[in-house]
Amino acid sequence: MTAKIINGKEIAKNIRQSLKEKISLLKTPPALAVILAGSDPASEIYVKNKEKACHEVGITARTHKFPATVSEKELLDLINDLNRTPDINGILVQLPLPAHINSEKILQAVSPAKDVDGFHPLNTGLLQQKSPDTFIPCTPKGIIRLLHSLSLDLTGLNAVVIGRSQIVGLPVSNLLLQENCTVTVTHSKTQNLSALCRSADILIAALGKPEFITKEYIKPSAIIIDVGINRTPNSLKGDVRLKDALDTAAYVTPVPGGVGPMTIAMLLENTFEAFLKQNRP
Ligand code: NDP
């Protein structure tokens, strides 16, 4: 069999178009502040892509760029300023930060009301409580949107998540539970990973190892969501060997063009939601 490709690029484009129309009706545009510290080439590309996507839908994006030698105090001072500035609706701190900076401290300084990445502990807690007042982290939110695009009943399906990071693995596990899936969270110490994965109706691969997931990990007719972005000398690779998924699964997301564009679309959506929440009559 040949699995269907879930076209994240196309789904994200439709979301961006719909946001653009809604934003064009506002009197003032939503605004996002991006903080970039250091010169990690991948981070610089991500930030450029985010800025471009913001401009395309009518969100004002302003990047605050610092050298890798920036102090924690400089970052905290800027965040405090941005928290207090009423015309900034969202604040995004591009990770990773330079090694000498305490990332947790920085992320916790962002006002939960402007935390469009959903990384503040308050928003993490609200997500657990299924509160609509949280910001759902962009990648997990985008993954659930991709699953919804299939118009399948997810209730009772076995979902296996590979990875337990705060950014992807844990929040997506939570969201899958909210979809009434039976969720298994796996990590680098998990035993018999391939057997667990072969029981998965939905497999979320978020481990960051190029083409780690091969045929032996894939249940026939499964839905495979490949979150991995691995830069190899010749190309960008996902965590899943696409050919094996195409041969075995029912649906698979490609890399690039799957989860990545959805992450950016969800950032735009969260910034728009932040604007609406801050401008409630
Ligand atoms: P982390 O490095 O923070 O987490 C990786 C997780 O995978 C950890 O929980 C780790 O386990 C687990 N893991 C590592 N090796 C194995 C293994 N051999 N078997 C089972 N589990 C393993 O990564 P992130 O969650 O931040 O990102 C994961 C991937 O997703 C990366 O490739 C990243 O680039 C990509 N990504 C893509 C995004 C997108 O928009 N498409 C957005 C964010 C990330 P342990 O906890 O035990 O160490």
Boltz pocket constraint, residues with backbone or C-beta under 6 A from the ligand:
constraints:
  - pocket:
      binder: B
      contacts: [[A, 139], [A, 162], [A, 163], [A, 164], [A, 165], [A, 166], [A, 167], [A, 168], [A, 169], [A, 186], [A, 187], [A, 188], [A, 189], [A, 190], [A, 193], [A, 205], [A, 206], [A, 207], [A, 208], [A, 209], [A, 226], [A, 227], [A, 228], [A, 229], [A, 230], [A, 259], [A, 260], [A, 261], [A, 263]]
      max_distance: 6.0
